[in-house]
């Protein structure tokens, strides 16, 4: 997601070659300034960021490490706007959230993504279809709620969103729901009718928080519309949608500081799983190319059953990782969202995400080929990979319609996955991972983000 911005920071750092060289610092700052403006970061934000980095770098003594530390600190301060982070639950359930935004911003899809995120945290969620302006909105929610297995409240007998909200809240109280997400009406542009309706719905819902869904593809317009909604209705957080499709990506840097409302989540893909909590310290690590191991661990925890994981770990330790396990892990990865997004979370692997721009795990030919190969094996071959001699491989190749060279490559891939899994399943697994992060220039070797 942060490819363009990360490249900007990397290019600026490379301009500093020697210690205490003001000319190189000037070149680095100019490079950074041009890159940030190209990335659609607000010019006032850029000016303040550059000035702060320059002052802090000079105070520490000009050098790459000092420049790097100044950038990290400044970015963190820029993104760290007071308010709640991620999703905050009310003291007494249900937590009521009003989802607002303009038509086309991805508001309804984002409501589904947020419901899916909460469901994965074992929360009982009710989505309320209160967008009665857009004809397809209710049908879209029906499809989404069916897909993610979350309950939808709708009422075709009325066209009054206030009545729907009041009835839905009564249902939520009696049904012991943890969270109620109210999808409200949008417009193509901000108008008095929209704001009037939202105000009425707000009074009826008495929400714990109001989220504004901003389309990152609209650049600085997203900041302006968020500011207007804050002024007219009052918002407690922004969810930035379609961020994976924004080639520039700079709107995420300045939005919080300009609107003075925390950025709570980022939509990072088209799937329901593609919604990330916006945590400033983690985002700064990713912007600087250091990955986000904590975020990756959370995504993994959402799709991998703990008991199954322990069982698999024991098999790996004993060297019994087989093709059934391999296929199961590939299917789990598919549920974790876009591969490009995942690669950006691994220290030192940010550049790999560019190569995976159009890679979709769910529809990838690689996953289909692996499934075909495993399906052409006998149960014994799947459980005992060492049985695969040349004659068996040839039979499998004929069975799945693949060349023998492809079969050999995928078997090698399977063996490498087994070796890697075994390395990180032992007592020193986490130490090995931390050492790898340090070697890659990850946060373990660079010090933490200031809090």
Buried (B, 14 or more C-beta within 10 A) or exposed (E): BBBBBBBBBBBBBEBBEEEEBEEBBEBBBEBBBBBBBEBBBBEEBBEBBBEBBBEBBBEEEBBBBBBBBBBBBBBBBBBBBEBEBEBBBBEEBBBBBBBBBBBBBBBBBBBBBBBBBBBBBEBBBBBBBBBBBBEEBBEBBBEBBEEBEBBBBBBEEEEBBBBBBBBBBEBBEEEEBBBBBBBBBBBEEBEEEBBEBBEBBBEBBEBBBBBBBBBBBBBBEBBBBBBBBBEBBBBBBBBBBBBBBBEBBBBBBBBBBBBEBBBBBBBBBBBBBBBBBBBBBBBBBBBBBBBBBBBBEBBBEBBBEEEEEEEBBEBBEEEBBBBEBBBBBBBBBBBBBBBBBBBBBBBBBBBBBEEBEEBBBEEBEEBEBBBBBBEBBEEEBBBEBEEBEEEBBEBBBEEBEBEEEBBBEBBEEBEEBBEEBBBBBEEEBEEEBBBBBBEBBBBBBBEEBEE
